Amino acid sequence: MKKLAIIGASGHGKVVADIAEKNGYTDIVFLDDFSTGNCAGYPIIGTSSLISKLTECSFIIAIGNAKIREKFQLQLEDKSIATLIHPNAVISRRVHIAEGTVVMAGAIINSDVSIGRGCIINTGSSVDHDCIVGDYVHVSVGAHVAGTVAIGSYTWIGAGATIVNNISITNDTMIGAGAVVVKDCRESGTYIGIPAKKERYENINFSEQ
C-alpha cells in the first residue's frame, strides 16, 4: 500500500490528491494548520505538527506560496518526499525533475529541461527545450515558457503568460497573468503587460490602503 501525506488542504491540494491517486497512492491523508474535516474525500488528520510522527509514508506539499513550500520541504529532509506527474503530462526522456515537484494534467516539458525542488508545473502549461527552472517555481495554468529560458527560484509565472526564448528571469519574480516577457527580468518584482514591464510602486502610499 502506497501512503501519502499531503500538506495543505486547499483547492490545489484537491488536484494533488487526484494526481496521487493516478500515481498509485491508495492511502492518502491531509495535514493542514487551519482546516479540519476532509479534503477531496480524504481526511484531514491534524496539523503539520504531526509530520514527525508519521512514518512509512511519503509527503508532498500542496501550498501555493513558494516560501512556505520551502519551509515545509526543509522539515521533510529526513522523510520520503514524493514527486507527482500526471499520466496525461508529456515529459521528454531528457528531463530532470527534482523531489517535491508536481506536474499537472496536460503539461508539456520538452528535452533537456531541469526542474527544481518543490515546483508546480500547472495544468496545460509548457516548458520547452533547454530551460532551467529553479526551486519552488510555479508555472501557472496555461503559461508557456519557450526554449532556453532560465527561471530563478521562488518565481511565479502567471496564468496564460508567455516567456519568449533565450530569456533570464531572476529569483523572487512574479510575471502577471497574460504577460508576454520579451526581455530579461534582472530585478525581482512584478512584471505585467505586453510586453511585460516591471511594476513601479514609488507613488503608492501603502499606509493609506
Secondary structure, DSSP 8 states (H G I E B T S, - for coil): --EEEEE--SHHHHHHHHHHHHTT--EEEEE-SS--SEETTEEEEE-GGGGGG--S-EEEE--S-HHHHHHHHHHTTTSEE--EE-TTSEE-TTEEE-TT-EE-TT-EE-SSEEE-TT-EE-TT-EE-TT-EE-TT-EE-TT-EE-SS-EE-TT-EE-TT-EE-SS-EE-SSEEE-TT-EE-S-B-SSEEEETTTTEE---TT--GGG-
